[in-house]
Amino acid sequence: MELPAYFDSQAQAAAMLNISVYEVKAAKAAGCPAFRGGGRIRGKEFVAWLSKKNIERKRQASEETDEVKNLIRVVGETLMGLDECGNLNLLTAEQHFEFCKTIVEASKNSEVLHFFVQHEDLWLRRKFWTGDRTFEQAIWAMLEEHPKITKWVFQTLEKEKLLDPDHRCSCHACAVFAEKRFG
């Protein structure tokens, strides 16, 4: 279909270009130079402007994706380094947790948060859920030795909907208990 030299209205431009009239209004509000007095819109100039903006949006999305990938990589490497410091007894479990939690929260990235909370949950389970304990007994042992870490892990698992369905009730009860007992 050949474009007219001018669209007579925003509705006509939207219909002929198969876009929302709100996209046309947004283009006008963004300062697209194709808009002329009397409600007319220069056809070729408008399509060129939309194409340019679409390319800019795709480039920006690509840059944001690269930034997120870089953030995840850098935070991951940092957390692994802090794990090594903990393994060498340079940090206590609480220091390790606080450093990591600070970095994870500053990243404002849900992937990073999910990785970290699951990592901490796995660490607690491996340390306390040994063959001679039930899950509930393991939770109480976690709360006794690492109340702040355990409370944060269970509350975050619940908030982020990452809890194993088999343990949801136990974890919730323990998170409530930890809140009452340890603040």
C-alpha positions in Angstrom: 0.0 0.0 0.0 1.3 3.4 -0.9 1.3 6.0 1.8 -0.3 9.4 1.1 1.8 12.5 1.2 -0.3 13.6 4.2 -2.5 11.8 6.7 -5.5 13.9 7.4 -5.8 12.8 11.0 -4.2 10.8 13.7 -6.9 8.1 13.3 -6.2 7.8 9.6 -2.4 7.5 10.3 -3.0 4.8 12.9 -5.4 2.9 10.7 -3.2 3.0 7.6 0.0 2.1 9.5 -1.7 -0.5 11.6 -0.6 1.0 14.9 -2.5 2.3 17.9 -3.8 5.9 17.8 -2.0 6.2 21.2 1.3 5.6 19.4 0.5 8.4 17.0 -0.4 10.7 19.9 2.8 9.7 21.7 4.8 10.6 18.6 3.3 14.0 18.5 3.9 14.5 22.2 7.5 13.4 21.7 8.1 16.2 19.2 7.9 14.3 15.9 8.4 17.0 13.2 5.9 15.3 10.8 2.9 16.9 12.5 1.7 20.1 10.9 -1.0 22.6 11.7 -4.6 21.6 11.0 -4.1 18.1 12.2 -2.3 16.9 9.1 0.7 14.5 9.4 3.4 14.2 6.7 3.3 10.5 5.6 6.9 9.7 4.7 8.4 11.9 7.4 6.2 10.3 10.0 7.1 6.7 8.9 10.8 7.6 8.9 10.5 9.1 12.4 8.7 6.0 13.7 11.4 3.7 12.1 14.2 5.7 13.6 12.5 5.6 17.1 11.9 1.8 16.7 15.6 1.2 15.9 16.6 3.4 18.9 14.3 1.4 21.2 15.8 -1.9 20.0 19.3 -0.6 20.5 18.5 0.7 24.0 16.9 -2.7 24.9 20.0 -4.5 23.6 22.2 -2.2 25.7 20.0 -2.8 28.8 20.2 -6.5 28.2 24.1 -6.3 28.0 24.1 -4.2 31.2 22.0 -6.8 33.0 24.2 -9.6 31.9 27.3 -7.7 33.0 25.6 -7.0 36.4 24.8 -10.6 36.9 28.3 -11.7 36.0 30.0 -9.2 38.3 27.7 -9.8 41.2 28.1 -13.6 40.7 31.9 -13.3 40.7 31.8 -11.1 43.8 29.5 -13.6 45.7 31.8 -16.4 44.8 34.8 -14.4 46.1 32.9 -13.8 49.3 32.1 -17.5 49.5 35.9 -18.3 49.2 36.6 -15.7 52.0 34.0 -17.6 54.2 35.6 -21.0 53.3 39.0 -19.6 54.4 37.4 -18.4 57.7 38.1 -14.8 56.8 34.4 -14.0 57.3 31.9 -15.3 59.8 28.6 -16.7 58.3 26.9 -13.5 59.5 29.5 -11.2 57.9 29.3 -13.2 54.6 25.5 -12.9 54.7 25.5 -9.2 55.4 28.0 -8.4 52.6 26.2 -10.5 50.1 22.8 -9.3 51.0 23.9 -5.7 50.7 25.3 -6.4 47.2 22.2 -8.4 46.1 19.8 -5.7 47.3 21.8 -2.9 45.7 21.6 -4.8 42.3 17.8 -4.6 42.4 17.8 -7.6 40.1 15.3 -10.5 40.8 17.5 -13.1 39.2 20.4 -12.2 41.5 18.1 -12.2 44.5 16.6 -15.6 43.6 20.1 -17.1 43.1 21.3 -15.7 46.5 18.4 -16.7 48.6 18.4 -20.2 47.1 22.2 -20.4 47.7 21.7 -19.4 51.4 18.8 -21.9 51.7 21.0 -24.7 50.3 23.9 -23.7 52.6 21.5 -23.8 55.7 20.0 -27.2 54.6 23.4 -28.8 54.0 24.7 -27.6 57.3 21.7 -28.5 59.5 19.4 -31.0 57.7 21.5 -34.0 58.3 20.3 -37.6 58.1 19.5 -37.7 61.8 17.1 -34.7 61.9 13.7 -34.0 60.5 13.1 -30.9 58.5 11.5 -29.2 61.4 14.3 -30.1 63.7 16.8 -28.7 61.2 14.9 -25.4 61.0 15.0 -25.1 64.8 18.8 -25.7 64.7 19.1 -23.1 62.0 17.2 -20.6 64.0 19.3 -21.3 67.1 22.7 -20.8 65.4 21.8 -18.3 62.6 18.5 -16.6 63.5 19.0 -13.5 61.2 20.0 -15.5 58.2 17.4 -18.2 58.7 14.6 -15.6 59.2 15.6 -13.6 56.1 15.9 -16.8 53.9 12.5 -18.1 54.8 10.8 -14.7 54.6 12.4 -14.1 51.2 11.6 -17.6 49.9 8.0 -17.0 50.9 7.8 -13.5 49.5 9.4 -14.5 46.2 7.2 -17.6 46.0 10.3 -19.9 45.9 9.3 -22.3 48.7 9.1 -26.0 48.1 5.4 -26.8 48.5 6.3 -29.7 50.9 8.0 -27.3 53.3 5.8 -24.1 52.9 3.9 -24.5 56.2 7.0 -25.4 58.2 9.0 -22.5 56.8 6.1 -20.1 57.3 5.7 -21.2 60.9 9.4 -20.9 61.6 9.6 -17.5 59.9 6.7 -16.3 62.2 8.4 -17.9 65.2 11.8 -16.3 64.3 10.1 -12.9 64.0 8.5 -13.1 67.4 11.6 -14.6 69.2 14.5 -12.8 67.5 12.8 -9.7 66.1 
